[in-house]
Amino acid sequence: MNLLSDFGQAITIDLNNTLIDGSPNPNYGKACVVSDQFANNSYVSDRESMRATLFGEFRFEDVLAKGTLSKILGRHVFTGLLSQDDVDIETRSWFRYALWPTSLPRASRTSRI
């Protein structure tokens, strides 16, 4: 049962009567706080953005004589956008403590036949 949060920490009772090396556990039966692999993570993000906007106006009256044709073709506005976005994200998750069966003392290993 998790009493602190939903990130993997829990308050529990130490039920290991011996330590990994086989010696008696002085904390047997005492309260302890433990965490799992989901509580050990990091997230780093780095963002960079660059934008440039250009615009221009073209009036046909400026290049044609004033008249019916220049009124029909009229005035035009052009807009351009150049944009670049870079995102670097680093996410890491890890076990705070991990033991492999080969790292345990020989007396503590279990074998199956």
Residue pairs with C-beta under 8 A, 6 or more apart in sequence:
1 10
1 12
2 8
2 9
2 10
3 10
3 11
4 10
4 11
4 33
7 35
7 38
7 39
8 35
8 36
8 37
8 38
8 39
8 40
9 33
9 34
9 35
9 39
10 33
10 34
10 35
11 31
11 32
11 33
12 31
12 32
12 33
12 34
13 29
13 30
13 31
13 32
14 25
14 27
14 28
14 29
14 30
14 31
14 32
15 28
15 29
16 25
16 28
17 24
17 25
17 28
18 24
18 25
18 108
19 25
20 99
20 104
20 105
20 108
21 105
22 105
22 107
22 108
35 96
37 93
37 94
37 95
37 96
38 93
40 93
40 94
40 95
40 96
41 91
41 92
41 93
41 94
42 90
42 91
42 92
43 89
43 90
43 91
44 89
44 90
44 91
45 87
45 88
45 89
45 90
46 87
46 88
47 85
47 86
47 87
47 88
48 85
48 86
49 83
49 84
49 85
49 86
50 83
50 84
50 85
51 81
51 82
51 83
51 84
52 81
52 82
52 83
53 79
53 80
53 81
53 82
54 79
54 80
54 81
54 82
55 77
55 78
55 79
55 80
56 77
56 78
57 75
57 76
57 77
57 78
58 75
58 76
58 77
58 78
59 74
59 75
59 76
60 69
60 70
60 73
60 74
60 75
61 70
61 75
64 70
64 73
101 109
